[in-house]
Amino acid sequence: MGQSWSGLRKELEEDLICDCLKGRVRYFLTHYHKAPDDHGRVAVRVDGREVLHGNPYSFYIKYSGLERELKTAFGVPPREWDGKQMLHEDENRAVEAAVEDIAIGEGVFEIYHFTEAIREYKNQPVQKSLASENPLVRMFAVMDRRVGKRTLKRLASQVKDQPEWLQFFYKLRLEAENIDKETAYEKA
């Protein structure tokens, strides 16, 4: 991303977050340098409580089996190098992307999913981030200071359509702004 984690975290926690959530939402990211492949973990803490976290072990333990099952069910052959190019790359990537979408929808992700979501969120207008297919991007956007009360009132009707883990962040912002979800839904 071209920016240190501490600088990025400061930007997310102090510059981009709405005033009513400043000091309440904290982001955590670490790499364990003695772990295989330098793995680590990422987390979002609200009021000192970890409400969302991701690491490669949770992701692979739960979803590598699903990935194998889907590749078998769809007859996707393993990748193979033919001396010039990797064969079956597109088919494998399509299944892997589908599994990633399922995992992120269930709140299970890796560090790179989180950092890619930050990159996407920061490099596009906040309205586009609110409509992103990636729930992690929508999480950052819904807590963004540029999202006003009128937009939040419209978003209130979408809370139930979000993944369960993301509903928490929508409700957090609505409650912090004193927007009654039922009233906002009727007016939207």
N, C-alpha and C positions, 0 to 999 in steps of 0.2 A: 504494500500500500504506500510505501515511500515515507511513512511517518512512524515515529517511535510509538510503542503501545501507550506509554505514559502521556504523550502529547495527544494521541487519538482519544484516550480515555478522558482526558481533561476536556477536550472539545465536546465529546458526547455528553459528559456529566455537567458541564458548566455553560457551554456556548449554545448547544443545539437543543437541550432539554427545556421544556416549559418551566416557568418560574415555580409553579405549584408543586413540581416534582424534584426541584433542585435539592440536593442533599439527601433525598430519599432513595433514589435509584443509583446504584453503583455497578460498574462493570469490572469483571475480574478475568484475567487471562494469564496463564503461566505455561511454560514449557519445562518438562522434567528432563534435564540434560543427561541424566544417566539412564533414562528410560529408552526402550527400543525406539529407534527412529525419532528420538527427541520429542516424543508425544507430550501432551499436556492437557489442560482443561480450560474451559471458559465458563463463566457464570454471570448471571444477573441477580443482584441482591436488591431487595426492596425492604426498606426499614430494617436493615441488618439481617434479613432472612433470605436465604438463597431460594429463589422461586423458579429458576430455570438454569440448567447447566448442560454442557456438552463435552464429550471427550470421545476419542476414537474407539475406545474399548466398548462403551455402551452401544455405539453405532454398529460396529462390526459384529459384536456378539448377537445382537438382535436381528440385524438385517442381512448379514452375509448369507445366511441360509435361505432367506426369501429371494435374494438375488440369484442364487444357484437354482432354486425351484423355478423361477420365472424363465431363466435362460433355457432350462431343460424343457419346460412346457412350451415355449415358443420356438424350440429347435435352434437356438442361437449357438453356433459353433464357437469354440474357444478362439481367442486371438492367435494368429500364426504369422510369423515373419517369413516372407517368401524371397528374401534377399534384396528386395527393393522397397517393399511397403508392408505395413501390418494389415493382414486380411481380417475381415469381419469386425473391424473397428466400429463402424457406425451402428451395427446391430447391438454390440456389447454396450456401447455408450448409451443407447436409447434405453435399454433395460436398467442400467446403472442410474441414469437420470430419473427414471420412474421410481426406483427404490428410494433414492434420495428425497424425492418429493413426498413419498409416503412417510418416510422417517421424520422429516422436518415438520410435516403436518401433525405428527404425533409428539413433537417436541424433543426428538432425539437427533442430535447433530454433532458434527465435529467442529474443531476450531476453524478450519478453512471455510466451512459453511457460514460461520458467524462473521468472519472477517470479509468474506465475499459479500455478505449482506450489508455490512457497513459500507464497503466500497460502492455498491449499487445505490444505497440510500444517499450517500454523500454526493454522488455524481449525477443526480437527476433532480428535477423539481419535486418538492415534497408531495404534491398532488399525485404525481406519477408513482411515488413510493407508497402512498396510501392504497393505490390500486394494483400494486405489484402482486404477481402470482406467488412470490416468496413470502411466507408468513413472518420470517425474521426481519425482512425489510419493512413490512407493515408495522411490526413491533416498534422499531426505531421511529418510524414516521408518526405513529399515533401519539408518541410522547414528545414530539417536536414542538418547539415554541412557535413555529410558523403556522401551526394548525389552530385556527380560531374557534370560537364557541359555535358559530353557525355550522362550520364543518363538523365539529364534534357532535352537534345535535343530529346532523344527518347520519354520522357514523353510528350513533346509538342504535339505530334500527338494524345495523349489521352485526352487532355483537354476537348474537346467537348463531350467525353463519360462519364465525371464525373457529379455528381449531380450539379445543378446550383450553390449552395452555395460553393461547393468545387472548382469549376472552378476559383473562385476568388483567392484562395490560390495558385493554380497552376500558374495562370497568374501573381500573385504577385511575386512569386519566379523567374519565367522566366524573367519578366521585371527587377527585381532587379539584375539579372545576365546578363542583356543586351542580352538575347537570343530572337531573333525574332522568334516568333512562326511559321510563314509561312516558313521561311528559314529552321528552324530546322526540320519541317515536311518533306520538300523536301529531306533533307539529311538523314533522319532516315530510 
